[in-house]
Amino acid sequence: MAKDKKKNSDAKKAKKAEKAAKQATKGEKKAKNKAAKVEGSDAEDADLDQILEEYARQQEQFLKVTETVCDAPPRPRSASTLMASPHDSNTLLLFGGEYFNGALAQFYNDLNVYNISRDEWRCVTSPNAPLPRSGHAWTRASNPAHVYLFGGEFSSPKQGTFHHYSDFWRLEPATREWTKIEVKGKDKSPPARSGHRMTYWKQYIILFGGFQDTSNQTRYMADLWIFDTVNFVWHSPQLPPAQLKPDPRSSFTFLPHESGAVLYGGYSRVKATVNIKQKGGKGQSQAQKNILKPKVHEDCFFLRMTQPPNDAGPGTPPTVRWEKRKKPTNSPNPPRAGATMTWHKGRGILFGGVHDVEQSEDGMDSEFFNQLFAWNIERNRFMLLNLRKPRQQTKKNNQEPRRGGRRGRQGGDEELLRQLQALETGVSLEDVDNIELDRKDDEEADEAPAKEYKVAPEPPHIRFNAQLAVQGDNLYIYGGTFEKGDREFTFDDLYAINLDKLDGCKEIYQRPVEDWIGDEEDEEVEDEEEGEEEGEGEEYEVAEKPSGSSKRKKKQDEMSETGSETSGPSTTPSEDDDAATTSSTVDDGLPHPRPFESRREFFARTSNEWQEIMMTSLRWKNIQPETLSIKEIKAKAFELSEEKWWDCREEITALEEEQEAAGIQEVVSLADRGDAGAGGGARRR
């Protein structure tokens, strides 16, 4: 018995020591996170103009365009742009983007060039290049092989304020030279925006859609702009009012066509009217309310373009007309946002996406995808692309020398090569037989072993907003975003899929996702659950920080919508509970909703206060809050905040109507909008 007691005592001591070490590690991590996150919003402290001027001064220190070989791939980023270089069939171009770690956002303006055959990254620096940004758009031109870039956005580190760009750039991929295209006249070029798309047709660059953030809401756009690369002028076609055209949207697909361009899908928020229940003296009454409802577009339009007559002046724009097409057959189901698409041999290649379903007041239930689709533009039909298991090469095939390589070709043409070398060195052709061929390059090429890549029978991990590019017949998938709870992960990887063979997904590189610096609520909940399981009887504390919604703005848009009914605890509150709730919510000292703030956004901002109110109310009724789970406390607190939100609707709606006519501001303070913690405009794509 004594031995058993000693063993149990030692086991308890070891368990306590292990728990203490774990708590110490978590404490260090929390301290590190708090040090990385500066308290409060930087909406008032950050001067974006000053920050951008400093970026410009640093950039001017580069005296010329330089290209250096990188030891590793570029830093992880989202909302960047990836393209197959139009001048070289062996390179990919990557520009800009941002990285958000849950606390701070960092923006990039580096141009990275990936050499496919050498598996080599090069970083290009230039004294004249676009400032750091994300959410921009670029496209190649038909002739010459230039790349055009427009717009995007930049924010302060904690995204308290952000800035939309309206600048227009041209990149010459062969020389890596950037040129800013200036157009005189305020209304002669597109206004600032993010989330738009661009494509090309003949000598024209076509730009459509996107969004702008005003001081109180996000405004989606449906304006069409056409840039003439020969005459260097923007055109904004005036379409007939009766002509059916695409609704305002961002994050859509825009692909080139021999007769114009094709548009599919996108995301926006549209006005809608919903019925709400109001509590009155004689029961409940029905009322209506206007809301902005998220919408994932599934429609398709064809932009038909016609060249101006030959005798027309140089400033004559092409003739354009929108033609609505039927919804594509076999389109991805369920509809998904953040599914990116690129062009390949007259069809679009689509990958990934996310579908959000409202589940409870605690958050969203999101379904992510890694499916691969081909969209036949002419037949307007989607087809699911399934990868095949890659074939295993036999030992005999691996040992068999390559036929038709450089050495094989040289073996049959040595006489011709000797003659060419004689001409280069000035040796007489009579002495050509005595010339020794320089085989150094070939020997080095033969000595360098080919890199072996990991090949999987499935596409990459589920994600949305991945960057796609097709070079030759190979699809390249770069980065993307995935969410788990309140954490947002930016992938740091690159994959290749042969679209003709579909023989597996080749992993070019894949690096671990960096740490997320966010609220420690999940860790606190985990500690509480551990305490309950161990039965130590320790009292737990309600999470200090609210369970904020995802940093992805699209998800916040989803959370701000739909019905007035919200699921709560299964038990029906007593009359005393109702009385306590009523007396609490009419108190002037309670949190007050802000204009354009949804019920869930209001609760996410004021969750701590409502939880304190709920626990105080329970203690007054001699009910200990510790007897309830965290989820139950949050659910009851949400009910209190929801009732307050509805009680203030008339007042808030009047304020919203007064502010709805506010003009566009390129620099917007999110603190004025009441969503400074929402991650700013950078999450909207």
VOGU-3710 file (C-alpha; in Angstrom, 3 decimals, decimal comma):
1> makdkkknsd> 0,000/0,000/0,000  2,826/2,356/0,872  4,433/1,708/-2,497  1,141/2,398/-4,319  0,669/5,642/-2,428  4,204/6,678/-3,269  3,654/5,877/-6,940  0,424/7,896/-6,986  2,142/10,777/-5,231  5,026/10,731/-7,712
11> akkakkaeka> 2,576/10,583/-10,633  0,676/13,591/-9,268  3,905/15,535/-8,786  5,023/14,723/-12,331  1,632/15,748/-13,684  1,738/19,034/-11,768  5,263/19,724/-12,970  4,227/19,012/-16,558  1,229/21,330/-16,216  3,386/24,058/-14,675
21> akqatkgekk> 5,863/23,806/-17,550  3,010/23,973/-20,029  1,566/27,041/-18,332  4,988/28,701/-18,342  5,381/28,048/-22,063  1,930/29,460/-22,754  2,715/32,459/-20,581  5,852/33,184/-22,567  3,910/32,859/-25,821  1,176/35,209/-24,595
31> aknkaakveg> 3,765/37,733/-23,457  5,440/37,532/-26,844  2,107/37,999/-28,602  1,193/40,966/-26,446  4,566/42,533/-27,136  3,988/42,075/-30,859  0,502/43,589/-30,681  0,383/47,252/-29,747  -2,763/47,980/-27,793  -5,502/50,053/-29,398
41> sdaedadldq> -6,020/51,070/-32,987  -3,507/52,953/-35,100  -6,295/54,820/-36,890  -5,239/58,123/-35,353  -1,492/57,557/-35,093  -0,664/56,186/-38,546  -0,076/58,740/-41,298  -0,342/56,742/-44,519  0,941/59,576/-46,683  4,083/59,773/-44,574
51> ileeyarqqe> 4,531/55,990/-44,634  4,191/55,855/-48,430  6,572/58,795/-48,864  9,162/56,915/-46,818  8,697/53,859/-49,050  9,246/56,067/-52,116  12,433/57,573/-50,625  13,833/54,131/-49,880  13,025/52,994/-53,387  14,823/55,970/-54,949
61> qflkvtetvc> 18,065/54,750/-53,380  18,207/52,016/-56,010  20,232/53,483/-58,862  19,205/50,930/-61,469  17,199/47,786/-62,018  18,976/44,901/-60,302  18,138/41,219/-60,272  19,594/38,967/-57,597  19,299/35,225/-57,090  17,406/34,354/-53,905
71> dapprprsas> 18,391/31,581/-51,526  14,726/30,800/-50,822  11,277/31,520/-52,297  9,612/34,877/-51,534  8,024/35,519/-48,166  4,442/34,227/-47,817  1,737/36,620/-48,955  -1,898/36,852/-49,995  -3,756/39,047/-52,516  -0,686/39,146/-54,765
81> tlmasphdsn> -0,631/38,622/-58,538  0,993/35,730/-60,409  1,458/35,527/-64,170  3,221/33,454/-66,814  5,766/35,811/-68,346  4,584/36,812/-71,851  8,132/37,167/-73,213  9,634/33,924/-71,907  8,012/30,483/-71,738  10,254/29,485/-68,818
91> tlllfggeyf> 9,435/32,077/-66,157  6,660/33,184/-63,796  6,169/36,723/-62,471  4,975/37,438/-58,903  4,281/40,951/-57,625  3,066/42,561/-54,408  0,674/41,149/-51,853  0,423/41,307/-48,086  0,946/39,118/-45,050  -1,274/39,371/-41,956
101> ngalaqfynd> -0,300/37,456/-38,815  -3,337/38,327/-36,702  -1,757/41,497/-35,307  0,118/43,376/-38,012  -0,092/43,581/-41,794  2,942/43,911/-44,026  2,695/44,904/-47,688  5,155/44,139/-50,488  6,153/45,694/-53,795  8,905/43,291/-54,805
111> lnvynisrde> 8,888/41,727/-58,266  9,887/38,065/-58,055  10,833/36,022/-61,122  10,729/32,223/-60,985  12,823/30,278/-63,487  10,971/27,001/-64,011  13,735/24,873/-65,517  16,345/25,921/-62,937  13,903/26,036/-60,005  15,362/29,422/-59,145
121> wrcvtspnap> 13,833/32,581/-57,672  15,196/36,035/-58,488  14,194/39,295/-56,781  14,079/42,498/-58,848  14,601/45,935/-57,296  14,002/49,145/-59,221  14,163/52,895/-58,543  10,799/53,245/-60,278  8,208/50,653/-59,269  4,673/50,637/-57,822
131> lprsghawtr> 4,485/51,207/-54,073  3,565/48,257/-51,781  0,017/47,018/-52,289  -2,390/44,106/-52,392  -5,717/43,492/-54,125  -4,413/45,015/-57,364  -4,942/43,581/-60,851  -2,655/43,088/-63,829  -2,804/41,569/-67,296  -0,585/41,049/-70,288
141> asnpahvylf> -1,165/42,836/-73,600  -1,581/41,254/-77,007  1,335/43,075/-78,613  3,984/43,871/-77,560  4,525/41,516/-74,650  4,018/44,058/-71,863  2,207/43,752/-68,527  -0,208/46,417/-67,238  -1,087/46,928/-63,540  -3,774/49,097/-61,940
151> ggefsspkqg> -4,922/49,987/-58,413  -4,847/47,996/-55,218  -4,715/49,017/-51,587  -2,333/49,674/-48,704  -3,019/49,923/-44,990  -1,356/50,899/-41,742  0,304/47,990/-39,879  -2,726/47,340/-37,687  -5,121/48,257/-40,500  -6,729/51,150/-38,696
161> tfhhysdfwr> -6,538/53,218/-41,890  -6,099/52,177/-45,488  -5,520/53,705/-48,888  -6,800/52,827/-52,377  -4,518/53,344/-55,374  -5,569/54,719/-58,744  -2,163/54,567/-60,451  -1,495/52,715/-63,716  1,791/50,977/-64,572  3,433/49,132/-67,435
171> lepatrewtk> 6,085/46,455/-66,951  8,461/45,273/-69,667  9,229/41,711/-68,529  12,350/41,391/-70,701  14,105/44,366/-69,061  12,165/44,366/-65,747  11,526/48,091/-66,293  8,454/49,740/-64,739  6,841/52,806/-66,341  4,085/54,847/-64,710
181> ievkgkdksp> 1,427/55,881/-67,230  0,077/59,347/-66,530  -3,221/60,467/-68,031  -4,233/64,123/-67,721  -7,728/64,904/-66,489  -9,543/63,868/-63,331  -12,280/61,950/-65,134  -10,018/60,555/-67,848  -8,953/57,440/-65,950  -10,557/54,910/-63,561
191> parsghrmty> -10,996/55,950/-59,915  -9,173/54,141/-57,112  -10,289/50,616/-56,264  -9,370/47,099/-55,151  -10,677/43,654/-56,021  -11,164/44,548/-59,721  -10,107/42,451/-62,709  -8,338/43,171/-66,003  -7,895/41,353/-69,309  -6,871/42,228/-72,878
201> wkqyiilfgg> -8,225/42,277/-76,444  -6,121/43,306/-79,447  -4,528/46,671/-78,548  -6,827/47,290/-75,573  -6,685/46,657/-71,826  -10,131/46,061/-70,279  -10,886/46,893/-66,610  -14,128/46,188/-64,757  -15,581/46,252/-61,242  -13,926/46,191/-57,846
211> fqdtsnqtry> -14,825/48,006/-54,648  -14,137/51,223/-52,764  -14,381/51,791/-49,027  -16,239/54,915/-47,967  -16,343/56,295/-44,462  -19,338/54,109/-43,620  -19,585/51,176/-46,021  -18,074/49,260/-48,908  -19,257/50,317/-52,345  -19,030/47,757/-55,152
221> madlwifdtv> -18,491/49,047/-58,673  -19,732/48,108/-62,153  -17,930/50,641/-64,356  -16,138/49,530/-67,525  -12,868/51,123/-68,669  -10,822/50,423/-71,808  -7,217/51,553/-72,288  -5,760/51,985/-75,777  -2,118/50,854/-75,594  -1,347/52,533/-78,945
231> nfvwhspqlp> -2,809/55,983/-78,315  -2,373/55,904/-74,509  -5,901/56,987/-73,647  -8,628/55,610/-71,378  -12,197/55,167/-72,631  -15,288/54,828/-70,451  -18,008/53,595/-72,829  -21,478/55,010/-72,275  -23,752/51,991/-72,512  -27,484/52,283/-73,285
241> paqlkpdprs> -29,552/52,443/-70,072  -31,769/49,582/-71,234  -28,833/47,282/-71,983  -28,464/44,399/-69,552  -25,047/44,529/-67,897  -23,275/42,920/-64,920  -24,161/44,029/-61,403  -21,451/45,635/-59,251  -19,011/43,057/-57,913  -15,426/42,158/-57,105
251> sftflphesg> -13,372/38,939/-57,140  -14,876/37,707/-60,409  -13,353/35,911/-63,403  -12,403/37,978/-66,474  -10,936/36,003/-69,390  -9,858/37,067/-72,892  -11,840/36,055/-75,980  -11,162/36,517/-79,682  -14,217/38,807/-79,898  -13,866/40,575/-76,549
261> avlyggysrv> -13,936/39,161/-73,007  -15,968/36,809/-70,805  -17,037/37,514/-67,203  -18,172/34,940/-64,637  -19,135/35,020/-60,964  -17,890/37,380/-58,279  -18,869/38,635/-54,846  -20,754/41,691/-53,549  -23,321/42,817/-51,004  -26,759/43,809/-52,269
271> katvnikqkg> -29,635/45,647/-50,632  -32,482/43,464/-49,403  -35,598/43,839/-47,244  -36,292/41,364/-44,451  -39,132/40,973/-41,984  -38,305/41,477/-38,339  -40,224/40,877/-35,127  -40,762/43,781/-32,789  -41,797/43,444/-29,168  -44,677/45,661/-28,189
281> gkgqsqaqkn> -47,136/46,083/-25,384  -49,603/43,659/-26,976  -47,303/40,949/-28,228  -45,106/40,901/-31,312  -45,600/42,853/-34,530  -44,036/42,526/-37,987  -41,779/45,205/-39,425  -39,352/45,451/-42,335  -35,711/46,395/-42,403  -33,211/47,132/-45,174
291> ilkpkvhedc> -29,933/45,236/-44,979  -26,886/44,592/-47,147  -26,975/40,906/-47,964  -23,854/39,058/-49,171  -24,157/37,574/-52,633  -21,949/35,097/-54,487  -22,654/35,730/-58,167  -23,076/32,791/-60,532  -24,042/34,667/-63,707  -22,064/35,002/-66,914
301> fflrmtqppn> -21,663/37,875/-69,410  -19,932/38,257/-72,749  -18,387/41,636/-73,624  -18,521/41,899/-77,407  -16,041/44,396/-78,858  -15,663/45,809/-82,360  -12,718/47,826/-83,675  -13,479/51,432/-84,738  -13,653/52,106/-88,519  -10,387/52,551/-90,355
311> dagpgtpptv> -11,161/56,183/-91,154  -11,953/57,004/-87,497  -9,686/59,294/-85,520  -6,944/57,972/-83,207  -9,065/58,720/-80,127  -12,110/56,764/-81,284  -13,010/53,989/-78,801  -14,073/50,511/-79,872  -17,755/49,607/-79,889  -18,738/47,446/-76,897
321> rwekrkkptn> -21,892/45,610/-75,840  -22,665/43,399/-72,861  -24,505/40,166/-73,689  -25,910/38,078/-70,841  -25,294/34,362/-71,181  -27,040/31,492/-69,480  -25,725/30,233/-66,193  -22,867/27,828/-67,003  -23,773/24,150/-66,997  -22,352/22,016/-64,158
331> spnppragat> -21,012/25,071/-62,332  -19,376/24,337/-58,951  -21,926/23,483/-56,282  -22,311/24,849/-53,663  -21,450/28,322/-54,971  -18,165/29,521/-53,584  -16,257/32,746/-53,144  -12,504/33,067/-53,522  -12,397/30,472/-56,325  -9,732/31,827/-58,684
341> mtwhkgrgil> -9,513/31,115/-62,403  -6,891/31,458/-65,131  -6,909/31,013/-68,905  -5,638/27,977/-70,847  -6,295/27,229/-74,540  -9,740/28,778/-74,767  -10,965/27,594/-71,373  -10,811/28,737/-67,784  -9,138/26,660/-65,068  -10,757/27,157/-61,644
351> fggvhdveqs> -9,382/26,071/-58,266  -10,446/26,207/-54,602  -12,932/28,526/-52,924  -15,005/28,720/-49,750  -18,721/28,415/-49,003  -19,959/29,994/-45,760  -23,015/28,829/-43,836  -24,348/30,710/-40,818  -24,351/28,227/-37,967  -24,605/30,001/-34,615
361> edgmdseffn> -23,726/33,193/-32,804  -20,297/31,761/-32,052  -19,156/32,041/-35,643  -19,415/30,723/-39,161  -19,344/27,206/-40,491  -17,182/27,397/-43,620  -16,552/24,691/-46,176  -13,302/24,963/-48,130  -12,497/23,272/-51,437  -9,533/22,110/-53,479
371> qlfawniern> -11,448/20,942/-56,539  -10,164/21,676/-60,025  -12,600/22,640/-62,811  -12,253/23,456/-66,507  -14,740/25,950/-67,934  -15,287/25,645/-71,683  -15,928/29,260/-72,676  -17,634/28,531/-76,013  -19,932/25,782/-74,715  -20,343/27,571/-71,346
381> rfmllnlrkp> -19,894/24,309/-69,473  -17,852/23,290/-66,426  -16,085/19,960/-66,143  -14,468/18,544/-63,012  -10,793/17,673/-63,527  -9,683/14,621/-61,578  -6,009/13,875/-61,198  -4,642/10,437/-61,973  -2,174/8,587/-59,849  1,320/9,302/-61,209
391> rqqtkknnqe> 3,060/6,395/-62,885  5,999/4,828/-61,098  9,129/4,885/-63,241  11,045/1,619/-63,383  14,744/1,329/-62,679  15,395/0,545/-66,312  13,670/3,730/-67,447  15,582/5,779/-64,918  18,912/4,410/-66,095  18,141/4,794/-69,791
401> prrggrrgrq> 19,995/7,827/-71,211  17,947/10,634/-72,724  17,710/10,628/-76,473  17,632/13,852/-78,353  19,420/15,807/-75,609  22,065/18,416/-76,255  24,870/15,846/-76,175  22,991/13,588/-78,593  22,444/16,411/-81,031  26,061/17,497/-80,818
411> ggdeellrql> 27,262/13,978/-81,536  25,660/14,104/-84,979  26,627/17,677/-85,790  30,216/17,933/-84,591  31,486/19,058/-88,003  29,002/21,937/-88,137  29,884/22,958/-84,582  33,619/22,950/-85,438  32,952/25,213/-88,420  30,959/27,652/-86,260
421> qaletgvsle> 33,686/27,703/-83,627  36,299/28,306/-86,325  34,358/31,309/-87,607  34,032/32,723/-84,095  37,729/32,313/-83,285  39,042/33,342/-86,721  40,677/29,956/-87,462  40,941/28,848/-91,087  38,293/26,335/-92,193  41,109/24,111/-93,524
431> dvdnieldrk> 42,192/23,464/-89,932  38,666/22,707/-88,738  39,469/19,046/-88,026  42,066/20,080/-85,437  39,583/22,162/-83,390  38,532/20,742/-80,036  34,922/21,471/-79,124  34,202/23,180/-75,818  31,942/20,754/-73,932  32,130/22,498/-70,568
441> ddeeadeapa> 28,475/23,600/-70,544  27,302/20,142/-71,548  29,426/18,447/-68,907  28,091/20,811/-66,241  24,547/20,160/-67,415  25,128/16,413/-67,309  26,706/16,591/-63,860  23,804/18,576/-62,348  21,228/16,012/-61,233  17,601/16,789/-61,958
451> keykvapepp> 15,650/17,765/-58,839  13,125/15,193/-57,744  9,717/16,591/-56,780  7,108/15,040/-54,570  4,021/14,160/-56,644  0,603/13,628/-55,041  -2,579/12,213/-56,627  -4,673/15,059/-55,178  -4,630/18,862/-55,623  -3,122/21,008/-52,842
461> hirfnaqlav> -4,749/21,558/-49,449  -8,205/23,156/-49,414  -7,985/26,974/-49,624  -9,394/30,111/-51,217  -7,877/33,074/-53,079  -4,927/31,052/-54,396  -2,946/32,618/-57,248  -3,001/30,712/-60,563  -0,918/30,926/-63,739  -0,510/28,673/-66,775
471> qgdnlyiygg> 2,851/28,467/-68,528  2,737/26,108/-71,486  0,425/23,311/-70,385  1,349/23,470/-66,709  -0,912/25,056/-64,103  0,940/26,711/-61,209  -0,874/27,193/-57,884  0,700/29,662/-55,461  -0,323/30,339/-51,880  -3,866/31,026/-50,774
481> tfekgdreft> -5,687/31,309/-47,456  -7,320/28,856/-45,062  -9,221/29,530/-41,852  -9,715/27,459/-38,743  -11,793/29,101/-36,057  -10,585/32,676/-35,709  -7,181/31,867/-37,149  -6,216/32,731/-40,693  -3,398/30,836/-42,398  -1,530/32,101/-45,439
491> fddlyainld> -0,046/29,180/-47,347  3,595/29,366/-48,376  3,837/26,887/-51,246  3,922/26,397/-55,010  2,524/23,443/-56,991  2,388/22,449/-60,662  -0,183/20,315/-62,505  0,129/19,238/-66,134  -3,289/20,062/-67,619  -2,885/17,652/-70,537
501> kldgckeiyq> -1,786/14,594/-68,585  -3,339/15,372/-65,162  -0,789/12,914/-63,778  -0,644/14,182/-60,224  0,229/17,424/-58,441  3,937/18,268/-58,250  5,094/20,034/-55,098  7,743/22,581/-56,111  8,134/23,833/-52,549  6,129/23,907/-49,350
511> rpvedwigde> 7,135/25,679/-46,148  5,378/25,534/-42,754  2,784/28,220/-42,101  4,048/30,959/-39,800  2,594/31,450/-36,320  -0,693/33,313/-35,951  -0,618/36,133/-33,406  -4,206/36,623/-32,333  -6,536/36,457/-29,378  -5,601/33,910/-26,757
521> edeevedeee> -9,221/32,939/-26,117  -8,847/29,501/-27,663  -5,945/28,725/-25,342  -7,899/29,953/-22,314  -10,882/27,796/-23,215  -8,539/24,850/-23,631  -7,081/25,461/-20,169  -10,567/25,634/-18,682  -11,556/22,346/-20,276  -8,390/20,718/-18,965
531> geeegegeey> -9,208/21,933/-15,478  -12,714/20,493/-15,667  -11,429/17,147/-16,900  -8,890/16,871/-14,095  -11,642/17,550/-11,539  -9,542/19,918/-9,501  -12,555/22,128/-8,715  -10,768/25,277/-9,813  -12,940/28,223/-10,825  -12,569/29,315/-14,418
541> evaekpsgss> -12,794/32,812/-15,830  -14,819/33,905/-18,813  -12,580/34,695/-21,772  -11,254/38,222/-21,521  -11,547/38,807/-25,254  -14,598/38,323/-27,453  -14,702/35,538/-29,962  -14,217/37,900/-32,867  -15,196/36,919/-36,344  -12,723/35,934/-39,014
551> krkkkqdems> -10,333/38,524/-40,363  -11,697/37,828/-43,793  -14,022/40,742/-44,575  -16,185/38,569/-46,793  -16,975/36,394/-43,819  -17,917/39,450/-41,802  -20,268/40,442/-44,589  -21,841/37,001/-44,373  -22,281/37,363/-40,628  -24,095/40,697/-40,939
561> etgsetsgps> -27,084/39,352/-42,819  -30,290/37,371/-42,909  -32,852/36,438/-40,365  -33,830/38,057/-37,135  -34,102/34,689/-35,391  -30,978/33,548/-33,544  -30,632/30,207/-31,813  -30,002/30,388/-28,090  -30,022/27,985/-25,150  -32,616/25,242/-25,267
571> ttpsedddaa> -34,059/26,212/-21,885  -36,820/28,818/-21,731  -35,960/31,761/-19,454  -38,253/32,430/-16,535  -40,229/35,612/-15,931  -37,534/36,765/-13,517  -34,948/36,340/-16,247  -37,067/38,402/-18,634  -37,444/41,128/-16,077  -33,723/41,186/-15,403
581> ttsstvddgl> -32,989/41,292/-19,101  -35,404/44,141/-19,702  -34,073/46,176/-16,830  -30,509/45,669/-18,056  -31,075/46,541/-21,670  -32,875/49,819/-20,990  -30,007/51,114/-18,860  -28,362/54,101/-20,588  -24,972/52,882/-19,456  -25,169/49,818/-21,699
591> phprpfesrr> -23,120/49,465/-24,899  -24,708/51,219/-27,849  -24,663/49,937/-31,471  -23,044/51,999/-34,208  -24,340/52,842/-37,690  -24,015/50,011/-40,242  -23,058/47,583/-37,481  -24,711/44,172/-37,642  -25,946/42,305/-34,595  -22,940/40,021/-34,610
601> effartsnew> -20,431/42,820/-35,173  -22,041/44,704/-32,270  -21,708/41,659/-30,015  -18,126/40,941/-31,141  -17,154/44,505/-30,175  -18,980/44,546/-26,817  -18,873/40,884/-25,799  -16,905/41,484/-22,585  -19,370/44,071/-21,310  -22,428/41,920/-22,047
611> qeimmtslrw> -20,834/38,926/-20,327  -20,167/41,055/-17,237  -23,770/42,287/-17,314  -25,052/38,734/-17,593  -22,879/37,440/-14,727  -23,896/40,377/-12,511  -27,539/39,652/-13,241  -27,085/36,009/-12,318  -25,335/36,848/-9,031  -28,216/39,158/-8,044
621> kniqpetlsi> -30,464/36,095/-8,379  -28,068/34,012/-6,247  -26,946/32,016/-9,280  -23,221/31,461/-9,550  -21,969/32,063/-13,149  -19,393/29,319/-12,625  -22,196/26,757/-12,805  -22,732/27,626/-16,486  -20,445/26,791/-19,359  -18,711/29,510/-21,343
631> keikakafel> -20,921/28,785/-24,325  -24,087/29,241/-22,256  -22,859/32,548/-20,835  -21,991/33,809/-24,302  -25,350/32,722/-25,670  -27,236/34,581/-22,934  -24,988/37,621/-23,364  -25,695/37,572/-27,079  -29,446/37,607/-26,363  -29,006/40,755/-24,272
641> seekwwdcre> -26,965/42,493/-26,952  -29,437/41,455/-29,644  -32,378/42,985/-27,781  -30,427/46,217/-27,307  -29,580/46,210/-31,016  -33,241/45,950/-31,996  -34,333/48,606/-29,460  -31,948/51,088/-31,100  -32,865/50,309/-34,718  -34,984/53,421/-35,358
651> eitaleeeqe> -32,282/55,735/-34,082  -29,464/53,894/-35,869  -31,416/53,611/-39,143  -31,905/57,379/-39,173  -28,156/57,880/-38,736  -27,423/55,366/-41,503  -29,704/57,177/-43,926  -27,952/60,468/-43,191  -24,520/58,934/-43,775  -25,396/56,828/-46,830
661> aagiqevvsl> -24,722/59,714/-49,204  -21,136/60,130/-47,960  -18,518/60,476/-50,725  -15,628/58,205/-51,554  -12,436/58,717/-49,578  -9,184/57,198/-50,681  -7,877/57,175/-47,106  -10,456/55,784/-44,692  -10,345/55,409/-40,935  -11,902/52,163/-39,801
671> adrgdagagg> -12,221/53,507/-36,283  -14,905/55,878/-37,593  -16,762/52,890/-39,017  -16,678/50,920/-35,796  -14,847/47,943/-37,316  -11,247/48,770/-36,625  -10,704/45,251/-35,441  -12,092/43,769/-38,599  -8,811/43,607/-40,384  -9,571/46,473/-42,719
681> garrr> -10,151/46,272/-46,396  -7,304/43,888/-46,986  -9,419/40,815/-46,338  -11,931/41,637/-49,065  -11,135/40,161/-52,451
//
